[in-house]
Amino acid sequence: MSLLFSPLTLRGTTLRNRAWVAPMCQYSAVDGMPNDWHLVHLGGLARGGAGLVISEATAVTPEGRISPADTGIWNDEQAAAWQRVNAFVREQGAVPGIQLAHAGRKASTQRPWEGRGYVEPADGGWQTVGPSPLAFGDWPAPRELSREDIADVVRAFAEAARRADAAGFEVAELHAAHGYLLHQFLSPLSNQRTDEYGGSLENRSRIVVEAADAVRAVWPESRPLLVRLSATDWAEGGWTVEETVQLSKELAAHGVDLVDVSSGGLAPHQRIEVGPGYQVPFARAVREGSGLPTAAVGLITEPAQAEAVLAEGAADAVLLARAVLRDPHWPLRAAAELGDEVAWPVQYERAKPA
């Protein structure tokens, strides 16, 4: 059996393989409620053979949404709506996961197909928040969070995790990447505070550690907690790979089970060196430097390439995004190409390669 289709156990949860679906925003919710689109989208990816299917960045507060059309889990009605989605994902043999998120200064934006601009409060948007009153590009500057506000955000992550458990999610991931709120605290480019949440690496990392502690306290002991980190801002003076490794070491001591390693998203002037598997070296650095398992993401498109990432020890799993949008049955195709025997949906058995 290939490494890609070998199971992976994190705490008390076993994932059938290491080809996982990354969180991908769908901008298709109303008032944060998942609907039939999310059922078909996530359910179809589970049916396609993935081991873990992580829902889109799901906001822990209304103002934490990237756009007004994002899903949320800040109330019990949303949690109940997620139950149907998760039940179907589980029926297909995949593990349902949730990415808990707060967009911070990058919130209140338009859906991509409607433009990338800021949505004004008069048009259904809201005042954004951040660690410091520093704007992202030409968008409005956020309101600086007070210490009390920060405590409220941490509590919101914990309450969202409690609801996620009730909704049937089996893996939780904290979104501390891509320039969203937790990442904004990590990077000196967006955090210029002078209190205990700014300045040193320990201080800038404090809210991430507090959120991990708060979530771990309510999240079942048998279920894994992941954190997505941007390993670098790809911008001078920003967050670095070395800091990512140090934070990952700290998170290991606070109940985090795996780091999902991405990059960028914080600075409009970032200069990303894109190429096949361009973020894989970051996953390797975190894995080797922290001792935590990692997942690699970023232009991993072919089965042999994914297998090599695992075989070379760069990561313990791969996360797929655009590749599975183009081919929702990518894992089933990959298994055939790698010579693995995996179960297909019985309704599709007639199409299974000989």
C-alpha positions, -999 to 999 in steps of 0.1 A, spaced: 0 0 0 12 35 -8 18 60 21 -9 82 6 -35 55 12 -23 43 45 -44 53 75 -33 80 100 -45 81 136 -44 113 155 -55 109 192 -86 86 190 -95 95 154 -84 73 125 -85 88 90 -87 63 62 -60 79 41 -37 110 39 -54 127 9 -74 154 26 -96 182 14 -84 217 24 -109 244 35 -123 263 6 -146 292 10 -178 289 -11 -194 323 -3 -228 307 -5 -243 310 30 -271 333 42 -267 345 78 -239 320 83 -261 290 76 -248 261 56 -273 249 30 -277 224 1 -247 238 -17 -225 229 12 -241 194 15 -234 186 -21 -200 203 -23 -186 187 9 -205 155 5 -193 150 -31 -157 155 -20 -162 129 8 -177 105 -18 -146 110 -39 -125 92 -14 -108 118 7 -98 109 43 -106 142 59 -130 169 45 -125 203 62 -153 228 58 -146 263 47 -133 290 71 -163 291 94 -167 322 114 -168 322 152 -186 356 153 -206 375 127 -179 401 122 -154 373 118 -167 363 84 -146 370 54 -177 380 35 -214 383 44 -219 350 25 -195 329 47 -207 301 69 -206 305 107 -210 286 139 -217 313 164 -252 301 172 -269 268 178 -291 270 147 -260 270 125 -246 240 144 -278 221 138 -276 229 101 -241 214 100 -253 181 114 -269 170 81 -237 178 61 -215 160 86 -237 129 87 -234 125 49 -197 131 49 -193 104 76 -216 80 56 -191 82 27 -162 71 50 -146 105 54 -140 124 86 -157 158 88 -135 187 100 -142 223 106 -119 253 103 -127 278 130 -119 313 118 -120 351 124 -111 373 94 -101 404 115 -91 433 92 -97 412 61 -134 407 69 -165 424 53 -154 418 17 -173 410 -15 -177 375 -29 -148 370 -54 -171 369 -84 -186 402 -74 -152 419 -69 -127 419 -41 -136 452 -25 -147 461 10 -185 459 18 -196 491 35 -218 488 66 -246 505 47 -244 477 22 -245 448 46 -209 450 58 -194 459 92 -166 476 110 -136 453 110 -112 446 139 -76 438 143 -46 438 167 -37 474 155 -55 500 135 -35 491 104 -54 487 71 -49 459 46 -41 477 14 -66 504 7 -94 489 28 -106 507 59 -84 505 89 -98 481 116 -107 490 151 -80 480 175 -91 452 198 -89 459 236 -77 433 261 -114 426 269 -122 422 232 -93 397 228 -107 377 257 -141 377 240 -125 365 207 -108 336 226 -142 327 242 -159 328 208 -134 302 195 -142 280 225 -179 284 221 -176 276 184 -157 245 192 -183 234 216 -210 238 189 -188 220 164 -186 190 187 -224 190 190 -227 194 152 -207 162 146 -174 175 135 -145 152 144 -115 174 137 -112 211 145 -87 234 130 -78 269 141 -72 293 112 -41 313 120 -29 318 84 -36 338 53 -37 372 69 -68 366 91 -71 377 127 -48 352 145 -22 356 118 -25 394 121 -14 391 157 15 369 148 30 392 122 49 424 131 36 439 98 1 440 112 7 439 150 23 470 165 9 467 200 30 475 230 10 454 256 13 417 263 -1 409 228 25 427 209 63 430 205 81 397 213 73 364 196 58 351 228 35 381 230 25 381 194 17 344 197 -2 347 229 -37 348 214 -31 317 193 -19 298 223 -49 311 244 -73 301 216 -57 266 214 -60 262 252 -96 274 252 -106 251 223 -88 221 237 -106 226 270 -140 220 254 -130 198 224 -132 161 232 -99 145 242 -102 118 216 -105 143 187 -76 161 170 -69 198 171 -51 212 141 -37 247 135 -32 262 100 -2 286 99 13 307 72 49 298 75 61 331 60 45 364 50 67 365 18 75 401 28 104 418 45 100 423 82 71 398 84 64 365 100 91 339 93 96 301 90 118 301 121 90 317 141 65 292 127 87 264 140 90 280 174 53 285 177 46 250 166 68 237 194 48 257 218 15 245 204 26 209 207 26 215 245 -9 229 244 -27 200 229 -23 207 191 -19 175 171 -9 187 136 1 218 119 -14 226 85 14 245 68 5 272 42 20 307 36 12 343 27 -20 363 27 -11 390 52 6 417 31 -6 430 -2 30 436 -13 40 399 -7 62 383 -34 54 346 -35 77 322 -54 51 299 -68 58 264 -83 47 228 -79 48 219 -42 62 253 -34 51 252 3 62 216 10 97 227 23 78 247 50 59 217 61 92 198 63 108 225 84 79 226 108 78 188 110 115 184 117 118 215 139 88 210 161 82 172 162 46 177 153 30 160 123 23 183 94 1 185 64 15 200 32 -5 221 7 1 242 -24 1 231 -60 1 194 -51 -17 181 -81 -6 146 -91 -7 113 -72 30 105 -76 38 140 -64 17 136 -33 32 102 -25 67 116 -28 59 144 -3 50 117 22 78 92 12 104 119 16 93 128 51 81 163 44 46 158 58 22 133 72 -7 142 49 -14 164 19 -43 189 16 -59 193 -18 -79 223 -30 -82 233 -66 -71 198 -76 -103 183 -61 -125 211 -74 -114 200 -109 -117 163 -101 -138 156 -70 -128 119 -73 -90 127 -73 -84 103 -43 -101 74 -61 -81 81 -93 -49 85 -73 -55 51 -56 -58 35 -90 -27 51 -103 -7 41 -73 -19 5 -74 -40 6 -42 -72 -12 -36 -98 12 -21 -135 10 -17 -156 29 -42 -192 39 -36 -212 9 -46 -232 31 -70 -200 38 -89 -184 3 -89 -191 -2 -126 -168 27 -134 -139 14 -112 -107 9 -133 -100 -28 -140 
